[in-house]
Amino acid sequence: MSQQRGVIGVIGAGTMGRGIVQLFAEAGHEVRLYDTQDGAAARGRDFVADLLRRAADKGRIKPEQMEATLGRIRPQSELGGLAGCDVVIEAVIEDLGVKRELFRALEPIVGEHAILASNTSSLLVAEIAAACARPLRVAGLHFFNPVPLMKVVEVIAAVRTAPETVAALKQLVEGAGHRAVVAADQPGFLVNHAGRGLYTEGLRVVEEQAATPAQVDTLMREAAGFRMGPFELLDLTGLDVSGKVMESIYEQFQHEPRFRPSSLVRPRIAAGLYGRKSGEGWYRYEGQSRVEPAAPRPAPAKLTQAAKPVAVRKAHAFKPGDTVTEDDIRAMPDSAYMDDVQLEYFRGLLLKMRNEVLARELDVKERLHQREVFADPADRATAEEEHWLDLRLRERESMLLRKIDDALRRIRDKEYGYCVKTGEPIGIPRLLARPTATVCVDVKGQDEKVETHFRDR
Ligand SMILES: NC(=O)c1ccc[n+]([C@@H]2O[C@H](COP(=O)([O-])OP(=O)(O)OC[C@H]3O[C@@H](n4cnc5c(N)ncnc54)[C@H](O)[C@@H]3O)[C@@H](O)[C@H]2O)c1
């Protein structure tokens, strides 16, 4: 049966590769799995074995079925092991250079009739195919996570993909019980283009402190009827993977503002908060179970200790849902220790405060307007007094607004402290009071002695 069904090669034994292997092995194909990481292909097979064993224990599949499926999965230690495959599906990291190099190396290994498909989420298939001598047989085959359960697969026809290649891939997908939808080779194809509304807006809501990730997720599930909210989905996909998709779609849409990736993403990727795969993302996980909403990560212990003389209570006190007052900001000491995640919360607090100031301004404007229209001449004296008071208030507020904007700009331009040793941002100079200062912390020698000084730019 496996011979009639054609041999499938899968490259990359990560989240997607393992799912693709399971789908086609269960559908009766011989599937060869290759990954550059030592032992990853074998671990990929073990992963599928574990899932199938659980399904067998629950009586969802027969033990013989499980054995037969596992017998069709063949881990390979070299790319050359994919010689003779009819279709090879690539599910390696989302990097154009890596994918192009891989396709270039693969082409002479597989026969001329073989189809090469990429599971890319966001790269243009035509750009991958351009590395190949025979782009006619190259297409996109975009699965969704988890592959065995997500029944739709996008088949992407690049500019030079032959119609027969598209037809063969449709047949392959449908033969495995999934539904194939042909989509154009355009940024994000269909699903990831539409999905920007969910991810990008969800992130923006959190960035502006309008709601927490858990609140957004609950709303999207319970009011909008989604199976998962954007943050749950980001944790499932992996922020390292989704972050690249966000950047790539933004690039491909020529920096259209509505696709701008949220500034919350990069620091979280840098901190390894990928989601389920790293044990923590927007939520915390133990095994496959969610344990609690993630709190801001504490600063790395070594640096916190080392930086104690300049470390700051305020910075550590900031957390989602906090409010910050003008006095808090004025009271900020010369240097505040913040890692990138805390810095993002601080930024969120500033944005919230900015919104409040703007709302107050609107309120004052509205009151002045009402008075102009409806004031009783008898009340004029009081009204004029109030008017001047309002103006003074507006003046004060607009100064505050300027300071907030300046602080936001400096956060954006990374004008805050950094550790000389690691190059990581570690502190904020008194953002509002010392516009030209950069705080530097020198970590010297083995004993990590810390010296803090200001350097004027
Ligand atoms: N995670 C998702 O939800 C999702 C959904 C749809 C599409 N995708 C796309 O699928 C692809 C893989 O995503 P993932 O989440 O499975 O990634 P992953 O990080 O879980 O796995 C990638 C695997 O590829 C291996 N690898 C890297 N370079 C390689 C190379 N040159 N040759 C062989 N193996 C190599 C890595 O060792 C790793 O095991 C990406 O293009 C991603 O955009 C991901």
The ligand as an SDF file (V2000), in Angstrom:
LIG
                    3D

 44 48  0  0  0  0  0  0  0  0999 V2000
    4.6050   26.2180   14.3020 N   0  0  0  0  0  0  0  0  0  0  0  0
    3.5180   26.4660   13.6050 C   0  0  0  0  0  0  0  0  0  0  0  0
    2.4130   26.5940   14.1390 O   0  0  0  0  0  0  0  0  0  0  0  0
    3.5960   26.5790   12.1040 C   0  0  0  0  0  0  0  0  0  0  0  0
    2.4060   26.5590   11.3510 C   0  0  0  0  0  0  0  0  0  0  0  0
    2.4740   26.5890    9.9530 C   0  0  0  0  0  0  0  0  0  0  0  0
    3.7090   26.6740    9.3310 C   0  0  0  0  0  0  0  0  0  0  0  0
    4.8560   26.7140   10.0800 N   0  0  0  0  0  0  0  0  0  0  0  0
    6.1360   26.7730    9.3430 C   0  0  0  0  0  0  0  0  0  0  0  0
    6.7150   25.4750    9.3900 O   0  0  0  0  0  0  0  0  0  0  0  0
    8.1510   25.5890    9.4360 C   0  0  0  0  0  0  0  0  0  0  0  0
    8.6660   24.8630   10.6590 C   0  0  0  0  0  0  0  0  0  0  0  0
    8.0760   25.3860   11.8180 O   0  0  0  0  0  0  0  0  0  0  0  0
    8.1280   24.5850   13.2120 P   0  0  0  0  0  0  0  0  0  0  0  0
    7.2290   25.3100   14.1360 O   0  0  0  0  0  0  0  0  0  0  0  0
    7.9310   23.1420   12.9790 O   0  0  0  0  0  0  0  0  0  0  0  0
    9.6560   24.8560   13.6350 O   0  0  0  0  0  0  0  0  0  0  0  0
   10.5010   24.1290   14.7700 P   0  0  0  0  0  0  0  0  0  0  0  0
   11.4870   25.1400   15.2280 O   0  0  0  0  0  0  0  0  0  0  0  0
    9.6220   23.4590   15.7470 O   0  0  0  0  0  0  0  0  0  0  0  0
   11.2960   22.9720   13.9580 O   0  0  0  0  0  0  0  0  0  0  0  0
   12.2230   23.2280   12.9450 C   0  0  0  0  0  0  0  0  0  0  0  0
   13.1250   22.0030   12.8110 C   0  0  0  0  0  0  0  0  0  0  0  0
   13.9080   22.1500   11.6290 O   0  0  0  0  0  0  0  0  0  0  0  0
   15.2280   21.6730   11.8930 C   0  0  0  0  0  0  0  0  0  0  0  0
   16.1140   22.3020   10.9170 N   0  0  0  0  0  0  0  0  0  0  0  0
   16.5490   23.5840   10.8900 C   0  0  0  0  0  0  0  0  0  0  0  0
   17.3130   23.7860    9.7730 N   0  0  0  0  0  0  0  0  0  0  0  0
   17.3420   22.6060    9.1030 C   0  0  0  0  0  0  0  0  0  0  0  0
   17.9200   22.1780    7.8780 C   0  0  0  0  0  0  0  0  0  0  0  0
   18.6380   23.0240    7.1230 N   0  0  0  0  0  0  0  0  0  0  0  0
   17.7440   20.8900    7.4780 N   0  0  0  0  0  0  0  0  0  0  0  0
   17.0170   20.0300    8.2490 C   0  0  0  0  0  0  0  0  0  0  0  0
   16.4370   20.3780    9.4250 N   0  0  0  0  0  0  0  0  0  0  0  0
   16.5790   21.6600    9.8410 C   0  0  0  0  0  0  0  0  0  0  0  0
   15.4800   22.0750   13.3230 C   0  0  0  0  0  0  0  0  0  0  0  0
   16.5130   21.2720   13.8790 O   0  0  0  0  0  0  0  0  0  0  0  0
   14.1110   21.8050   13.9660 C   0  0  0  0  0  0  0  0  0  0  0  0
   14.0170   20.4990   14.4730 O   0  0  0  0  0  0  0  0  0  0  0  0
    8.4510   27.0860    9.4010 C   0  0  0  0  0  0  0  0  0  0  0  0
    8.6680   27.4670    8.0780 O   0  0  0  0  0  0  0  0  0  0  0  0
    7.1750   27.7010    9.9530 C   0  0  0  0  0  0  0  0  0  0  0  0
    6.9990   29.0280    9.5040 O   0  0  0  0  0  0  0  0  0  0  0  0
    4.8260   26.6620   11.4400 C   0  0  0  0  0  0  0  0  0  0  0  0
  1  2  1  0
  2  3  2  0
  2  4  1  0
  4  5  1  0
  4 44  2  0
  5  6  2  0
  6  7  1  0
  7  8  2  0
  8  9  1  0
  8 44  1  0
  9 10  1  0
  9 42  1  0
 10 11  1  0
 11 12  1  0
 11 40  1  0
 12 13  1  0
 13 14  1  0
 14 15  2  0
 14 16  1  0
 14 17  1  0
 17 18  1  0
 18 19  2  0
 18 20  1  0
 18 21  1  0
 21 22  1  0
 22 23  1  0
 23 24  1  0
 23 38  1  0
 24 25  1  0
 25 26  1  0
 25 36  1  0
 26 27  1  0
 26 35  1  0
 27 28  2  0
 28 29  1  0
 29 30  1  0
 29 35  2  0
 30 31  1  0
 30 32  2  0
 32 33  1  0
 33 34  2  0
 34 35  1  0
 36 37  1  0
 36 38  1  0
 38 39  1  0
 40 41  1  0
 40 42  1  0
 42 43  1  0
M  CHG  2   8   1  16  -1
M  END
$$$$
